[in-house]
């Protein structure tokens, strides 16, 4: 962990350790010099059940309106205003149904496991990455892994909250169609030197993640994100302390 003398370097993206009262770099509880297996931002089944519940509620409510419109048509007194009003909501409902089917099919895809050589990656540092696919790996046609840096800004519009996302860095780490390399492999990539480290001020964030995509013919592709911690430049923090 950083020494007391180095604490002054973290004046923006630090967080307070309530027990000791010391300032520590953001995400300090996840920082380790040991290899770490990454966890996906959203699990496949979590995404599927989230869409399933939301889609069922949405289409259930919209279905009442559709039934009312259909009933009016059958009686020979169609309500055209309500019909036109419901069209975009019905389109959203159909999109949700497609999303439910799509994410359900994705649960049968090969499952990737991503391991980094350390729990944090300083700017300008080289990091070892190991990936392993389990399941029906023979179905993979291509594997693409990218390191992506993204800025996220959250603000209010009236009574709703919106988040704008802007990608400022995208680096190809792996791009292969070799059957052996697609199933498992190890590579080394460098975090951009002249960039911004991980940052979270509540409404504004700098987030880094590894995005892995596995192309599968005639089936939904593998597509998952794995967040990582990017620290200030090497020398600003000693991971061995």
N, C-alpha and C positions, 0 to 999 in steps of 0.2 A: 504494500500500500504506500502511497506517497508520504514523504516526510512532511513535518510541519513547515519546513522552509519552502516546499514546493506548492503549498496550498494557495499562495497568492496568485498562481498562474490560472486558477480556475475561478474567474470572477463572473462568469455568465451562466455556464451550464453545470454548476455544482448543486449538490443537495446536502442538507444538514443531517448528520448522524445524531439522532435525538439522544442516544445513550451517552455518547462521549462529548457531544457538543462541537465536534470537529467538522470542518467542511471536507467533503470527499468528492471526487469526480463523479459525474453522472453515471449511474449504472455500476458503481463500485462493488456492489454485492455480487455481480456477475463476472467481475474481472478476475481472470486466473491465467497463469502461465501454462497450465496443463491443457491438453487437447480437450475439446468440448464438442459434443454432438448437438447440432442445431435442431431447434423445434420450429415447425412450420407456423406461420402467422395465424392461419386458420386451418384446422383439420378438415379432412374431406367429409367426414360424417357430420361434423359441426355445421359446415356450410350446407349440406344437404338438408338436415333437419331444420335449420334456420329458414331456408327457402320454403320448405314444406309447410311449416307452421304459418309463416307470413303469407304464403300463397293461398293456403286454405282459408285464412281469415279474409284476405282481400277478395278472393273469388266468391266466398260465401256471401259477403255484403253486396258485391256487384251482381251476383246471381239473383238477388231479390229484385233489383231494378230491372234486370233482363226479363225476369219472369213477369213483372208488371207490364213491361212493354209488349211482350209476346201475348199476354192476356188481352191487352187493348187491341192488338192487331186481329186476334181471333174474334173479337166482338165487333169488328168492323169500324172501330173508332181509334185509329192509330195516333199515338202521341209522338209526333215528329220531333218536337223540341227535346223531349226526354231521350229519344232515340239517338239524336245527334250528340247530346250531352254525354251519353254513356259510351260512345264509340272509343275515345281515348282510354277510358278506364278498362274497357273490355280488352283493348290491345295490350295494356299493361298486364292484365290477368293472363292473357295467352303467353306473353313473354315470360311470366313467372312459371307457368306450367312447363314451358320449354326448358327454363333454367333448372327446374326440379328434375326433369328427365336427364338433362345433360350432366348435372352434378352426381346423380345416382349412378350413371354409367361410368363416371370418373372413379368411383370407389373401387372398381374392378381393375384399375390400371396398376402397373408395376409401382412399387412404393420406394421412393428414394430415401437414403440416409446420408446426411451431409455432416462431415466432421472437420473442424478447423484445428490447426496446430496449437492455438491458444484462444482464450476466451475473449480477447480483444485485439484489434488490429490498428496499431498506430499509423497515422498518415505517413506515407513514404516507406512503409515496412513491407517485407515479403512475407506472405502467409501461405502455409501449406493447406491444401484442401483435398479431402478424400471423399469420394461418393460411391455408393453401392446401391444398386437397384435389386429389389427382391420381388418375386412374383413372376408373371409371364413376360420376362425381359425380351423374349424372342419377337415380341410384337413391336418393339421400339425400332423406328426407322432413323431417328436422329435425336441426339441429346445436346441441348444448348444450355450453358450456365453463364449467367451474366452478373457482374457486380454493379449495383445501381444505387446512386445517391439521389435522394428526393427531398425537396422542401415542401413542408405542409403548413398551411396557414388556415386557422379556424376563426371564423367571424360570424356574427349574427346578421340575418336579413329579416327584419321584422321580428316575428316570433320563432323563426326557424334558425337553426345553426348549420352552416355550410363549411366545408373544408376544401380548399383549393390545393392541388398537388402539382408540382412542377419538377420534372427530372432534370438534374444539372450534370449528372455523370452516369455513363453507361459503358462498361468495359466487358468485352467478351473474355471469359475465363476458359471455357471449354466449348468447342463446337465440333462434334464428331459423328460420323456415321459408321464407324468401325464397330462390329458386333461385340468384340471383347471390351473395348474402351467404354462402350455405352453401358455395359453391365456394371463395371467398376473401374476405378482408376484414381490416380493421385496427380495433382499438378500444383504449381506454385504461381501465385499471382501477386501483383504489387498494388497496394492501395495508393491512389493518386497522392502525390506529394503536395501539390498546390490545390488544395480543396478544403472543405470544411468538415470538422469532426462531428460526431453525434452531439445533438443539442436538443433540449426540451425546456421551453419556458412556459408550457401550458398551451397557449394559443399558437405558438410558432415552434416548429420542430425541423431538425435535420435528421433524417433517418437513412440508414444504410441497410441493404439486404442483398442476399444472393437469390436470384430468381432462376429456378431450374425448369426447363421445358423439355418434355419428351414427346416427340411426334409419333403418333400411332395412326396407321392407315385405317380409314373407314371407322374411326372411333374418336371420342373426345380425347384431346391431348392431355398429358401430364403437365400441370402448371401450378407451381407452388413457390411461395416466398419464405425465406428464412432470414429473420432479422439478425444483424450482427452489430457489435459495438465498435465504432471507430474513434480512437483516442487522438489527442494532439500529437504533434511530431515526436518521433523517437527522441528520448532524452527528457521530455517533459514529465514522463511517468515511468518509474521502474517497476515492471511487473513482478520482479523477483522479491521485492520487499514485502 
